[in-house]
Amino acid sequence: MRSDDRTFRFGELELDSHTLELRRNGVPVKLQQQPARLLAVLVEHAGDLVTRETLQKTLWGDDTFVDFDRGLNYSISQIRVALGDSAGLLETLRGRGYRFNVPVERRPPSAADFSREPGGRGGRRSTVIVVLAAVVVVALALLVRRPQPAIGIAPLTAPVNEQQWTNALRSQIVSHLATASRTPVIDLVANPKADTRWRVEGRVDRSDAQYRVTMLLRDTRDGSVRWSDIFAGRPGDWVDAQSEMAERMTEIIRYRIEGPSAPLPMRRAKLPSRVKL
């Protein structure tokens, strides 16, 4: 876009698509950066349908799995608040996308626009250069070590004499999750050096009285645990329970990673009552 048509005006509002500043009759309107970027895309395509897929690729990128739907819905709600959208300026086409339904004019930036920026035009250029340099540094740092957008299934911890049963359970988890998940699944036993975005870990304990399986889902970006649970039952249920546990884990993990786009975990009959070791 040329610098002389970067400002969109619609009614009493105007949006500078370069600085992402929204004003109503010259008075700044509070709007966070991501909703403002989304508004700029919608306004630039006023009158046309902008699909959710287009918004995801333009603003969130192709490797976003969890945050897109929540982030998009939040941004749309913030835009409606900022616009005071009681007249339906922003139309939702359910399941498809959004359309900005109001005439939009473009105008060149005025002298007042530059006077609001530190140091005028020269200050703007210096600021832009500094910001761009910082963005490049951060982008390069992320590219050096960015986890694959995949789920890694780690070896399950267990006593030596329980490894056979434990490996069978882990194989069930890999099989169920790889079949159902839209996110790639990597077996970290076969590929231990894979650097994945998500990591499924667990521990198996068995005794004459019961078995107990402790599972968790870790976000490798910050090490936070996004889900954990304990599955327990009586010894006679060991073999039959493997498939049941793998199905439950798959449903929960998919929902934690893919968000509302994944089916809600089904309510199933409870496993046998847990018994304390």
C-alpha positions in Angstrom: 0.0 0.0 0.0 1.3 3.5 -0.9 2.0 5.8 2.0 -0.5 8.3 0.6 -3.5 6.0 1.1 -2.7 4.2 4.3 -5.5 5.8 6.4 -9.0 4.4 6.1 -12.0 6.6 7.1 -15.5 5.2 7.8 -18.1 7.3 9.4 -16.7 9.1 12.4 -13.8 6.6 12.7 -10.5 6.4 10.9 -7.8 3.7 11.0 -4.1 4.2 10.2 -3.1 0.9 8.7 0.6 1.7 9.2 0.6 2.6 12.9 -2.6 0.6 13.6 -4.1 3.7 15.4 -7.9 3.9 15.6 -9.5 7.3 16.2 -13.1 8.5 16.6 -13.5 12.1 15.6 -9.7 12.5 16.2 -9.8 10.9 19.7 -7.8 7.7 20.1 -9.8 4.5 20.6 -8.2 1.8 22.6 -7.6 -1.3 20.5 -4.8 -3.9 21.0 -2.4 -4.6 18.2 -3.7 -8.0 17.0 -7.4 -6.9 16.8 -6.1 -3.7 15.1 -4.2 -5.7 12.5 -7.4 -7.8 11.9 -9.5 -4.7 11.5 -7.0 -3.3 9.0 -7.3 -6.5 6.9 -11.2 -6.4 7.0 -11.3 -2.6 6.3 -8.9 -3.0 3.3 -11.3 -5.6 1.9 -14.5 -3.7 2.8 -17.6 -5.3 1.2 -15.8 -8.6 0.5 -15.9 -11.8 2.5 -12.6 -12.5 4.2 -12.4 -16.2 5.1 -11.2 -17.5 8.4 -8.5 -19.4 6.5 -7.2 -16.2 5.0 -7.1 -14.5 8.4 -5.3 -17.4 10.0 -2.6 -17.4 7.3 -2.3 -13.6 7.2 -2.2 -12.9 10.9 -1.5 -16.1 12.8 0.6 -18.2 10.4 0.2 -21.8 9.2 1.7 -23.5 12.2 -0.9 -22.3 14.8 -3.1 -25.0 16.3 -4.3 -24.0 19.7 -4.6 -20.2 19.8 -6.2 -19.4 16.4 -9.9 -19.8 17.1 -9.6 -18.3 20.6 -7.5 -15.5 19.3 -9.7 -14.7 16.4 -12.9 -14.7 18.5 -11.3 -12.5 21.1 -10.1 -10.1 18.4 -13.5 -9.9 16.7 -15.2 -9.1 20.1 -12.6 -6.4 20.8 -13.2 -4.8 17.4 -17.0 -4.8 18.0 -16.5 -3.0 21.3 -14.2 -0.4 19.7 -16.5 0.2 16.8 -19.6 0.2 18.8 -21.0 -2.3 16.3 -24.7 -2.1 17.2 -25.5 -1.3 13.6 -23.8 -4.4 12.3 -20.7 -2.8 10.7 -18.9 -6.2 11.0 -20.9 -9.1 9.6 -20.2 -12.7 10.6 -20.8 -15.3 8.0 -21.0 -18.4 10.2 -18.4 -21.0 9.4 -16.9 -18.9 6.6 -15.5 -15.6 7.8 -16.3 -11.9 8.1 -17.3 -8.9 6.0 -16.9 -5.2 6.8 -20.2 -3.6 5.7 -19.6 0.1 5.6 -18.2 2.5 2.9 -14.6 3.2 3.4 -12.5 6.2 2.1 -8.8 6.4 1.9 -6.9 9.6 2.6 -3.2 10.6 2.8 -1.6 11.2 6.2 -1.8 14.8 7.3 0.9 16.9 8.9 -0.9 16.3 12.2 -0.3 12.6 11.8 3.5 13.1 11.7 3.4 15.7 14.5 1.9 13.1 16.8 5.0 10.9 16.3 8.3 11.7 18.2 10.7 13.6 16.1 8.3 14.0 13.1 9.2 12.2 9.9 12.8 11.7 10.9 11.8 10.4 14.3 9.4 8.0 12.6 12.1 6.6 10.3 14.6 6.1 13.1 11.9 4.3 15.2 10.9 2.1 12.3 14.5 1.1 11.6 15.1 0.2 15.3 11.8 -1.8 15.4 12.6 -3.6 12.2 16.1 -4.5 13.4 14.6 -5.9 16.6 12.1 -7.9 14.7 14.8 -9.4 12.5 16.9 -10.4 15.5 13.9 -12.0 17.2 12.8 -13.8 14.0 16.3 -15.2 13.5 16.5 -16.4 17.1 13.2 -18.2 16.7 14.3 -19.8 13.4 17.4 -21.1 15.0 15.4 -23.2 17.5 11.7 -23.4 16.9 9.9 -26.7 17.9 8.2 -28.6 15.2 4.4 -28.1 15.3 4.0 -31.8 16.3 3.2 -34.0 19.2 6.1 -36.1 20.6 5.2 -39.3 22.4 8.1 -40.0 24.9 9.0 -43.3 26.4 6.9 -44.1 29.5 8.7 -44.6 32.8 8.1 -47.9 34.5 9.9 -50.5 36.6 12.0 -52.9 34.6 9.7 -55.9 35.1 6.7 -53.8 33.7 8.4 -52.6 30.5 6.5 -55.0 28.2 3.1 -53.9 29.4 4.2 -50.3 29.4 5.5 -50.5 25.8 2.2 -52.0 24.7 0.3 -49.1 26.3 2.6 -46.5 24.7 2.1 -48.2 21.3 -1.7 -47.9 21.7 -1.3 -44.2 22.5 0.9 -43.6 19.4 -1.5 -45.5 17.2 -4.7 -43.8 18.4 -3.3 -40.3 18.4 -1.6 -40.6 15.0 -4.9 -41.8 13.5 -7.2 -39.1 15.0 -5.0 -36.0 15.4 -4.7 -33.3 12.8 -1.4 -32.4 14.4 1.6 -34.6 13.3 2.6 -37.3 15.8 6.2 -38.3 16.3 7.3 -41.4 18.2 10.3 -40.2 20.3 11.5 -43.7 20.7 12.1 -44.0 17.0 13.2 -40.4 16.6 14.6 -39.3 20.0 16.2 -36.1 18.7 13.0 -34.6 17.3 12.3 -31.2 18.7 8.5 -31.1 19.0 6.1 -28.4 20.2 4.1 -30.8 22.4 5.4 -33.7 24.5 3.3 -36.6 26.0 5.0 -38.1 29.1 3.9 -40.7 31.6 4.7 -43.2 34.3 3.3 -46.7 34.9 3.2 -48.3 38.4 1.7 -51.8 39.0 1.3 -54.0 42.0 -0.8 -57.0 43.0 -3.6 -54.6 44.1 -3.8 -52.2 41.1 -2.2 -50.5 38.1 -1.8 -46.7 38.0 -0.8 -44.7 34.9 0.1 -41.0 35.4 0.1 -39.0 32.1 0.8 -35.4 31.2 1.0 -33.1 28.2 3.8 -30.6 28.2 4.3 -27.4 26.1 8.0 -27.6 25.2 8.2 -23.8 24.6 8.0 -23.0 28.3 7.8 -26.4 29.9 4.3 -25.8 31.2 2.0 -28.8 31.8 -1.2 -28.3 29.8 -2.9 -31.5 31.1 -2.3 -34.3 33.5 -4.4 -37.2 34.9 -4.1 -40.5 36.6 -5.7 -43.7 35.2 -6.0 -46.6 37.7 -7.7 -50.0 38.0 -7.5 -53.5 39.2 -4.9 -56.0 37.9 -7.5 -58.0 36.0 -8.3 -55.0 33.8 -4.7 -54.4 32.6 -5.0 -55.6 29.0 -8.6 -54.3 28.3 -7.8 -51.0 29.9 -4.9 -50.2 27.5 -7.2 -49.3 24.5 -9.7 -47.5 26.7 -7.0 -45.3 28.3 -5.4 -44.6 24.9 -8.8 -43.5 23.5 -9.4 -41.2 26.4 -5.9 -39.7 26.2 -6.3 -39.1 22.5 -9.6 -37.2 22.9 -8.2 -35.0 25.8 -4.9 -34.3 24.1 -6.6 -33.4 20.8 -8.9 -31.0 22.6 -6.1 -29.4 24.5 -4.0 -28.8 21.4 -6.6 -28.2 18.6 -9.1 -26.3 20.8 -12.8 -26.0 19.8 -12.0 -27.4 16.3 -11.5 -30.8 18.0 -14.5 -32.8 19.3 -15.2 -32.5 23.0 -13.9 -35.5 25.0 -16.7 -38.0 25.3 -18.2 -38.9 28.7 -17.4 -42.6 29.1 -18.1 -45.1 31.8 -15.5 -44.7 34.5 -12.6 -47.0 34.8 -12.5 -49.1 37.9 -12.1 -47.1 41.1 -8.7 -45.9 41.9 -6.9 -47.5 44.7 -4.1 -45.9 46.6 -0.8 -47.6 46.5 
